[in-house]
Amino acid sequence: MADTTITSTAVKSVTTRRIHAGVYALYASYTSTTTPSASEIFLMLPIQSGVTVIGGWIGATFAGGSFSMDLMAGFVDNKSLFLAATEFLTNKVQWFNQGMPHTVTLTDSDSFPLVKALAITIAVAASGTIVTAPVFRMMVLLQADAGAGV
């Protein structure tokens, strides 16, 4: 099945301008309006070029039923950079466990100007009773040096 990219409003609305260098965090949540399926990609947080990802986590909440799915965390061009396919039950949170620190470098092929979108991808969906409207959450710790980004 081909990937289906779902653009989160968080990616479009989060300001990407930083006031100063240092360590800071970004958080976003996205409520899907459909029953989740494999290969869906949820664009969660915009990361500027030159910024280093030093940590983070993803989580998922499923309303009702007994349900699980395998999720990955990374960028669209490397979906499992920070978290390989990991089974998620409702309300589970998983810290990133690989690929850090990672400094973001933008290329001409990146689809968002000036930023690269961190994403949650459904690797395997689903087992148990599938329900609609799952909530996906992501928090990322970033470090920016003076002069990096916008």
RAQUI-V628584 format. One record per residue. RES is the residue in one small letter. OMEGA is omega in whole degrees, -180 to 180 (NA if undefined). BURIAL is 1 if it has 24 or more other ideal C-beta (glycine too) atoms within 12 Angstrom, else 0. Layout:
BEGIN
res:RES omega:OMEGA burial:BURIAL
res:RES omega:OMEGA burial:BURIAL
END
This chain:
BEGIN
res:m omega:179 burial:0
res:a omega:179 burial:0
res:d omega:173 burial:0
res:t omega:-178 burial:0
res:t omega:178 burial:1
res:i omega:-177 burial:1
res:t omega:178 burial:0
res:s omega:177 burial:1
res:t omega:179 burial:0
res:a omega:-179 burial:1
res:v omega:-179 burial:1
res:k omega:-171 burial:0
res:s omega:-178 burial:0
res:v omega:177 burial:1
res:t omega:-178 burial:0
res:t omega:-180 burial:1
res:r omega:177 burial:0
res:r omega:-180 burial:1
res:i omega:-176 burial:0
res:h omega:177 burial:0
res:a omega:177 burial:0
res:g omega:-180 burial:0
res:v omega:177 burial:0
res:y omega:-177 burial:1
res:a omega:171 burial:0
res:l omega:179 burial:1
res:y omega:175 burial:0
res:a omega:171 burial:1
res:s omega:-179 burial:0
res:y omega:177 burial:1
res:t omega:178 burial:0
res:s omega:180 burial:1
res:t omega:-179 burial:0
res:t omega:174 burial:0
res:t omega:-176 burial:0
res:p omega:177 burial:1
res:s omega:-179 burial:0
res:a omega:177 burial:1
res:s omega:173 burial:1
res:e omega:179 burial:1
res:i omega:179 burial:1
res:f omega:179 burial:1
res:l omega:-169 burial:1
res:m omega:-172 burial:1
res:l omega:178 burial:1
res:p omega:180 burial:1
res:i omega:-178 burial:1
res:q omega:174 burial:1
res:s omega:178 burial:1
res:g omega:179 burial:1
res:v omega:-178 burial:1
res:t omega:174 burial:1
res:v omega:-179 burial:1
res:i omega:178 burial:1
res:g omega:177 burial:1
res:g omega:178 burial:1
res:w omega:170 burial:1
res:i omega:178 burial:1
res:g omega:179 burial:1
res:a omega:176 burial:1
res:t omega:-180 burial:1
res:f omega:-180 burial:1
res:a omega:173 burial:0
res:g omega:173 burial:0
res:g omega:176 burial:0
res:s omega:-169 burial:0
res:f omega:172 burial:1
res:s omega:175 burial:1
res:m omega:177 burial:1
res:d omega:-179 burial:1
res:l omega:175 burial:1
res:m omega:176 burial:1
res:a omega:179 burial:1
res:g omega:177 burial:1
res:f omega:-178 burial:1
res:v omega:-179 burial:1
res:d omega:176 burial:0
res:n omega:-168 burial:1
res:k omega:-177 burial:1
res:s omega:-178 burial:1
res:l omega:-176 burial:1
res:f omega:180 burial:1
res:l omega:177 burial:1
res:a omega:-178 burial:0
res:a omega:-177 burial:1
res:t omega:-180 burial:1
res:e omega:178 burial:0
res:f omega:169 burial:1
res:l omega:-179 burial:0
res:t omega:178 burial:1
res:n omega:176 burial:0
res:k omega:173 burial:1
res:v omega:-180 burial:0
res:q omega:175 burial:1
res:w omega:173 burial:0
res:f omega:-176 burial:1
res:n omega:179 burial:0
res:q omega:170 burial:0
res:g omega:-179 burial:1
res:m omega:-1 burial:1
res:p omega:-179 burial:0
res:h omega:178 burial:1
res:t omega:-177 burial:0
res:v omega:176 burial:1
res:t omega:-180 burial:0
res:l omega:176 burial:1
res:t omega:179 burial:0
res:d omega:-178 burial:0
res:s omega:178 burial:0
res:d omega:-170 burial:0
res:s omega:179 burial:0
res:f omega:-180 burial:1
res:p omega:175 burial:0
res:l omega:-180 burial:0
res:v omega:174 burial:1
res:k omega:-173 burial:1
res:a omega:169 burial:1
res:l omega:-173 burial:1
res:a omega:168 burial:1
res:i omega:179 burial:1
res:t omega:174 burial:1
res:i omega:180 burial:1
res:a omega:180 burial:1
res:v omega:174 burial:0
res:a omega:29 burial:1
res:a omega:170 burial:1
res:s omega:-178 burial:0
res:g omega:-179 burial:0
res:t omega:-178 burial:0
res:i omega:178 burial:1
res:v omega:178 burial:1
res:t omega:173 burial:0
res:a omega:172 burial:0
res:p omega:178 burial:1
res:v omega:178 burial:1
res:f omega:-179 burial:1
res:r omega:177 burial:1
res:m omega:172 burial:1
res:m omega:-180 burial:1
res:v omega:174 burial:1
res:l omega:-176 burial:1
res:l omega:174 burial:1
res:q omega:180 burial:1
res:a omega:175 burial:1
res:d omega:176 burial:0
res:a omega:178 burial:0
res:g omega:179 burial:0
res:a omega:176 burial:1
res:g omega:-175 burial:1
res:v omega:NA burial:0
END
